[in-house]
Amino acid sequence: MAVSYTQFPGHWGFDAKASPPWQMLPVGGMRFLMASGTFGLAPRVHVPSGSAASLTATESFAAGYSLLKLTGIRGGKAFIDWAPPGTSLSDPFVSEGLLEVSVKAQKLVGTAFHYVEAGRRQTTARRIADLEDMIRGANELLTPQANVRLESKSAKILNLRQRLGKVVYDAGDPEKPWKRDEWEIVTRNADPSADFNVFFVREFEDDDTPRIDRTDAAVRWWERNCILEDDTGHDAAEVLAHETMHLLRLGHSTKAAHLSAPGHLRTGTIITRDQANIINRSGT
C-alpha cells in the first residue's frame, strides 16, 4: 500500500502538491500528520549534508493509520521516510512516502501603523483599538504556514497638513492617465526603524483604471511601505497578510486558492512550500 499523508488538524503549512510532500515545522513547535500505508514501518529522519536541522519524528497508532508527530528543535531542511524498524540511517532513502520538512525559525516583521487624517474626504475610518484583532487575523494565516509573524512596533494617527482628494492615487508610472501622485505625500512619514510601514487611508487606487475601484492596497517592498484602504474586498487581516507577503519579496500567484493571488481572483488563503520558502528562508 502506498504511503500518503493528511494533515491533522487542518492546513498548517502542509503542501501535499509539492514533490515530495512538504511540511513546515516551526522551531520549538509541533505538527501532526496522519500517514496511511505505513503498517510495519517506522519513520526515519534524514538531515542532508550542510543542513543544521534538528527534529524528532514519533508515531502512534490508530485504526488503519499512523499519527506522525514532528517536533522542531533547530532550523534547517530534513526528510522523513518509512522503513522497517531497526533499519540503519546509513541505508538509502525509501522514496515511497518521502516527506520534506522545513524547520523554520520565526521571522518577525516589526510594523508601524499610521492612521491617516487628511481632511474630511480622506480620513480613515479605522481605529487603533481594532488593530490587535487585525494583526491576530493576519498572523493566523502567516504563522502556521510560514512562521512569519507581524508585530506592532507603533500605531498612531498621522495628521497630514496637505489635503488629499477623495481617492489617494499612486501614479507610479508617468505614462498612466492621471497626474496626481500622492504615494510620496503619505509615505514620507514612514518610520525608518520599522521593518514595515502600513498607512490606512479611506480610499486608494494604483492601477490603470483609476475610476474603477479594484485595488485594496499596494506595497513598495524596496521602501518597506504599504497603503491600505478602508473598503477592502476581503477581510482586512487577509489583505494585510497578503501585502506582508509582497513586502517579503513574493509576487502574485495565478492560483485563486493562494493567499498571494490578487484580490479580484483570490478565493483561498493557502501558502505553498515555494511561497513559504521565499517569505521565510529559514529551513530551506
ZISULFEN-V478122 format. One record per residue. N is the residue number from 1. RES is the residue in three letters. PHI is phi in whole degrees, 0 to 359 (* if undefined). OMEGA is omega in degrees with one decimal (* if undefined). Layout:
n: {N:N}
res: {RES:RES}
phi: {PHI:PHI}
omega: {OMEGA:OMEGA}
//
This chain:
n: {1:2:3:4:5:6:7:8:9:10:11:12:13:14:15:16:17:18:19:20:21:22:23:24:25:26:27:28:29:30:31:32:33:34:35:36:37:38:39:40:41:42:43:44:45:46:47:48:49:50:51:52:53:54:55:56:57:58:59:60:61:62:63:64:65:66:67:68:69:70:71:72:73:74:75:76:77:78:79:80:81:82:83:84:85:86:87:88:89:90:91:92:93:94:95:96:97:98:99:100:101:102:103:104:105:106:107:108:109:110:111:112:113:114:115:116:117:118:119:120:121:122:123:124:125:126:127:128:129:130:131:132:133:134:135:136:137:138:139:140:141:142:143:144:145:146:147:148:149:150:151:152:153:154:155:156:157:158:159:160:161:162:163:164:165:166:167:168:169:170:171:172:173:174:175:176:177:178:179:180:181:182:183:184:185:186:187:188:189:190:191:192:193:194:195:196:197:198:199:200:201:202:203:204:205:206:207:208:209:210:211:212:213:214:215:216:217:218:219:220:221:222:223:224:225:226:227:228:229:230:231:232:233:234:235:236:237:238:239:240:241:242:243:244:245:246:247:248:249:250:251:252:253:254:255:256:257:258:259:260:261:262:263:264:265:266:267:268:269:270:271:272:273:274:275:276:277:278:279:280:281:282:283:284}
res: {MET:ALA:VAL:SER:TYR:THR:GLN:PHE:PRO:GLY:HIS:TRP:GLY:PHE:ASP:ALA:LYS:ALA:SER:PRO:PRO:TRP:GLN:MET:LEU:PRO:VAL:GLY:GLY:MET:ARG:PHE:LEU:MET:ALA:SER:GLY:THR:PHE:GLY:LEU:ALA:PRO:ARG:VAL:HIS:VAL:PRO:SER:GLY:SER:ALA:ALA:SER:LEU:THR:ALA:THR:GLU:SER:PHE:ALA:ALA:GLY:TYR:SER:LEU:LEU:LYS:LEU:THR:GLY:ILE:ARG:GLY:GLY:LYS:ALA:PHE:ILE:ASP:TRP:ALA:PRO:PRO:GLY:THR:SER:LEU:SER:ASP:PRO:PHE:VAL:SER:GLU:GLY:LEU:LEU:GLU:VAL:SER:VAL:LYS:ALA:GLN:LYS:LEU:VAL:GLY:THR:ALA:PHE:HIS:TYR:VAL:GLU:ALA:GLY:ARG:ARG:GLN:THR:THR:ALA:ARG:ARG:ILE:ALA:ASP:LEU:GLU:ASP:MET:ILE:ARG:GLY:ALA:ASN:GLU:LEU:LEU:THR:PRO:GLN:ALA:ASN:VAL:ARG:LEU:GLU:SER:LYS:SER:ALA:LYS:ILE:LEU:ASN:LEU:ARG:GLN:ARG:LEU:GLY:LYS:VAL:VAL:TYR:ASP:ALA:GLY:ASP:PRO:GLU:LYS:PRO:TRP:LYS:ARG:ASP:GLU:TRP:GLU:ILE:VAL:THR:ARG:ASN:ALA:ASP:PRO:SER:ALA:ASP:PHE:ASN:VAL:PHE:PHE:VAL:ARG:GLU:PHE:GLU:ASP:ASP:ASP:THR:PRO:ARG:ILE:ASP:ARG:THR:ASP:ALA:ALA:VAL:ARG:TRP:TRP:GLU:ARG:ASN:CYS:ILE:LEU:GLU:ASP:ASP:THR:GLY:HIS:ASP:ALA:ALA:GLU:VAL:LEU:ALA:HIS:GLU:THR:MET:HIS:LEU:LEU:ARG:LEU:GLY:HIS:SER:THR:LYS:ALA:ALA:HIS:LEU:SER:ALA:PRO:GLY:HIS:LEU:ARG:THR:GLY:THR:ILE:ILE:THR:ARG:ASP:GLN:ALA:ASN:ILE:ILE:ASN:ARG:SER:GLY:THR}
phi: {*:291:281:220:237:224:284:223:264:60:254:238:76:252:242:289:272:289:234:287:308:231:230:276:231:288:301:82:240:228:220:236:230:271:243:255:80:251:303:80:240:227:285:240:259:245:250:297:303:93:267:260:300:219:205:243:227:233:231:232:241:223:299:86:206:255:258:266:254:251:235:275:245:217:293:149:262:211:227:245:226:236:214:303:308:89:296:289:293:283:289:298:306:263:295:290:85:296:233:271:233:251:272:251:290:286:257:270:240:286:240:259:252:237:257:283:239:214:89:299:275:223:245:297:270:288:233:303:298:268:294:303:294:295:296:300:297:295:291:294:267:278:288:296:263:220:54:256:223:281:224:286:274:197:209:206:283:248:266:271:288:282:284:254:283:296:235:280:259:247:293:63:272:297:278:290:278:221:260:283:235:252:304:296:302:280:277:293:265:295:275:292:272:274:288:208:241:244:250:269:232:289:215:219:209:215:252:275:233:297:260:245:279:223:238:270:192:207:231:251:297:290:266:66:240:221:246:229:273:289:270:277:285:238:308:299:295:295:296:298:297:301:291:297:296:296:306:271:79:257:275:284:264:266:265:299:284:271:299:276:291:298:304:289:253:294:234:219:226:283:245:278:304:297:291:299:286:277:281:215:281:301:83:257}
omega: {-178.7:177.0:176.2:-174.6:169.9:-178.7:178.8:-4.8:168.0:-177.4:-179.0:175.8:176.9:179.7:-178.9:-177.3:175.7:179.6:-3.5:175.4:-170.0:176.2:171.0:-179.5:-179.0:172.0:-178.9:-177.5:-178.0:170.6:-179.7:175.6:170.2:-178.9:176.0:-179.7:-175.6:-176.9:179.4:-179.3:177.8:-179.3:173.6:177.0:176.9:177.5:-177.5:175.7:179.9:178.3:178.4:-174.1:172.2:179.6:173.7:177.1:179.4:-179.9:169.1:-170.7:170.3:-175.7:171.9:-179.8:173.4:172.8:-177.1:178.7:178.6:179.5:-178.3:-180.0:-179.2:-173.8:177.2:179.4:176.5:178.1:174.1:167.7:-176.2:-178.1:176.7:179.1:179.8:178.2:-178.0:175.7:178.8:176.3:-176.5:172.8:165.5:-170.9:178.8:178.9:-179.8:179.9:174.4:-179.8:172.0:176.0:-170.7:167.7:-177.9:175.6:-180.0:177.3:179.2:-168.3:173.2:-178.3:-175.9:-178.8:-169.5:170.0:-175.7:-179.1:-173.8:-173.4:-174.6:173.6:-177.1:175.0:-179.9:-177.4:179.6:-178.9:-178.9:-171.8:-177.6:179.2:179.4:179.7:179.1:179.3:177.7:-179.0:176.5:175.6:-172.9:-171.6:-179.2:-174.2:-175.9:-176.7:170.7:-176.7:173.0:178.7:-179.5:175.1:177.6:176.5:-176.5:176.3:177.8:-178.2:-178.2:176.5:179.8:-179.0:-179.8:178.6:-179.6:177.9:172.2:-179.0:168.8:-178.5:177.3:-178.9:-178.5:178.8:-179.8:-165.1:172.8:-174.7:-173.4:178.1:-172.6:178.4:-177.0:179.3:-178.6:-167.6:176.7:178.0:-178.3:173.8:-175.4:-179.6:-179.4:173.2:-172.8:174.2:179.4:-179.4:178.1:176.8:-179.6:-177.1:-175.4:176.2:-178.7:-178.4:-174.5:178.7:-171.8:-179.2:175.5:-174.5:177.7:178.9:178.3:-173.0:174.5:179.3:163.6:-173.0:-177.9:174.0:-173.9:-177.5:177.6:168.4:-174.7:-175.6:179.6:-170.5:-179.0:178.6:177.3:173.7:-174.6:178.2:177.8:178.4:178.9:177.8:178.3:-178.3:175.9:176.6:175.1:177.0:-176.0:167.3:175.8:177.1:-179.6:171.4:175.2:-179.0:-174.9:-177.5:-176.1:175.9:-178.3:175.6:178.2:-172.1:-176.7:-179.3:-166.8:175.5:-177.2:-174.5:-177.7:170.0:-177.1:176.7:-175.1:178.8:179.0:-178.5:172.4:-174.2:174.6:-171.5:175.5:177.2:-180.0:*}
//
